[in-house]
Amino acid sequence: MGYLERLPALVLLHRVPVPVLALDGEGVVVHANAAFEKMLGYPDGALADRSITEFLDPESVASGPDAVARLQECAGTVIDLRHWDGFVVRATPSRAVPQPAARTLILVCFHDVTEQLWDGAPVAAFD
């Protein structure tokens, strides 16, 4: 337990095998862990300081704050994300976890369901 308490948060987020995205209130990526970048085909560190509108349903959101609101509304449902190569990745976002220390920072985990849907399997709720 002592080891986990001393582990810096960014190191932990980077090592977690679940895709995790941290956004500010304007929809700018503060941190995307390696699993999230891999899910969307981006190299390590390439998503930092980019707008979520670049890969979250770009046709339906006009701004970063709109995209953050849409992401929060869609928690637990399948959404479309745009892969670096241009194809669609289907994923289920968790509920956004606001970070009290930084009022405008939210964390969202994702479950990639693209292959499940290709196989015709049902998608379980992800909260």
C-alpha positions in Angstrom: 0.0 0.0 0.0 2.9 2.4 0.8 4.2 2.0 -2.8 0.8 3.1 -4.3 0.6 6.1 -2.0 4.0 7.3 -3.2 3.4 6.7 -6.9 2.8 10.0 -8.8 -0.6 10.2 -10.4 0.6 10.6 -14.0 2.9 7.6 -13.7 -0.1 5.5 -12.5 -2.4 6.8 -15.2 0.2 6.1 -17.9 0.6 2.5 -16.7 -3.1 1.7 -16.4 -4.1 -0.6 -19.3 -7.5 1.1 -19.5 -7.7 4.0 -21.9 -7.9 7.2 -19.8 -8.3 10.8 -20.9 -8.0 14.0 -18.8 -9.5 17.1 -20.2 -9.9 20.7 -19.1 -13.2 22.5 -19.2 -12.4 23.8 -22.7 -12.0 20.3 -24.1 -8.2 20.4 -24.4 -6.4 17.2 -23.6 -4.4 17.6 -20.5 -3.3 13.9 -20.5 -4.0 10.8 -22.6 -2.5 7.6 -21.3 -0.7 5.1 -23.5 -3.8 2.9 -23.7 -5.9 5.8 -25.0 -3.3 6.9 -27.5 -2.9 3.3 -28.7 -6.7 2.9 -29.1 -6.8 5.9 -31.4 -3.4 5.1 -33.1 -1.5 8.1 -31.9 2.1 8.1 -30.9 3.1 8.6 -27.3 2.3 12.2 -26.2 0.8 13.2 -29.5 -2.7 14.1 -28.0 -1.4 16.5 -25.3 -2.7 20.1 -25.8 -5.1 19.1 -28.7 -8.8 19.7 -28.7 -11.1 16.8 -28.1 -13.1 18.0 -31.2 -10.3 16.5 -33.3 -11.3 13.0 -32.5 -14.8 13.1 -30.8 -17.6 13.1 -33.2 -16.3 16.2 -35.0 -19.4 16.8 -37.1 -21.7 17.1 -34.1 -19.7 19.3 -31.7 -18.9 23.0 -32.4 -16.5 23.6 -29.6 -14.4 22.0 -26.9 -16.9 22.8 -24.1 -19.7 21.3 -26.3 -17.6 18.2 -26.8 -16.9 17.9 -23.0 -20.7 18.2 -22.3 -21.5 15.6 -25.1 -18.9 13.2 -23.6 -20.5 13.5 -20.2 -24.0 13.0 -21.6 -22.9 9.9 -23.4 -21.5 8.1 -20.4 -22.2 4.4 -20.6 -23.3 4.5 -24.2 -21.3 3.7 -27.4 -19.8 6.7 -29.1 -17.7 7.2 -32.2 -14.1 8.3 -32.0 -11.9 9.1 -34.9 -8.7 7.0 -35.2 -5.5 8.7 -36.4 -5.9 6.8 -39.7 -9.5 8.2 -40.1 -11.6 5.2 -39.4 -14.1 5.0 -36.6 -13.4 3.5 -33.2 -16.5 2.6 -31.2 -16.0 3.1 -27.4 -18.0 3.5 -24.3 -16.9 6.3 -22.0 -17.3 6.2 -18.2 -18.9 8.9 -16.2 -16.5 11.9 -16.0 -14.8 12.1 -12.7 -14.3 15.8 -11.8 -11.1 16.5 -9.9 -11.8 18.7 -6.9 -8.2 20.1 -6.8 -8.6 21.4 -10.4 -12.2 22.4 -10.9 -12.1 22.2 -14.6 -10.2 18.9 -15.0 -12.2 15.8 -15.6 -11.0 12.2 -16.1 -12.8 9.7 -18.4 -12.1 6.0 -18.9 -13.0 4.3 -22.1 -13.9 0.7 -23.1 -13.1 0.0 -26.8 -16.0 -2.1 -28.1 -15.2 -1.9 -31.9 -14.3 -5.6 -32.2 -17.2 -6.7 -30.1 -19.6 -4.8 -32.3 -18.0 -6.3 -35.5 -18.5 -9.8 -34.0 -22.2 -8.9 -33.3 -21.8 -9.3 -29.5 -23.9 -7.2 -27.2 -22.1 -4.4 -25.4 -22.4 -4.3 -21.6 -22.9 -1.1 -19.8 -19.7 0.6 -18.7 -20.0 3.1 -15.9 
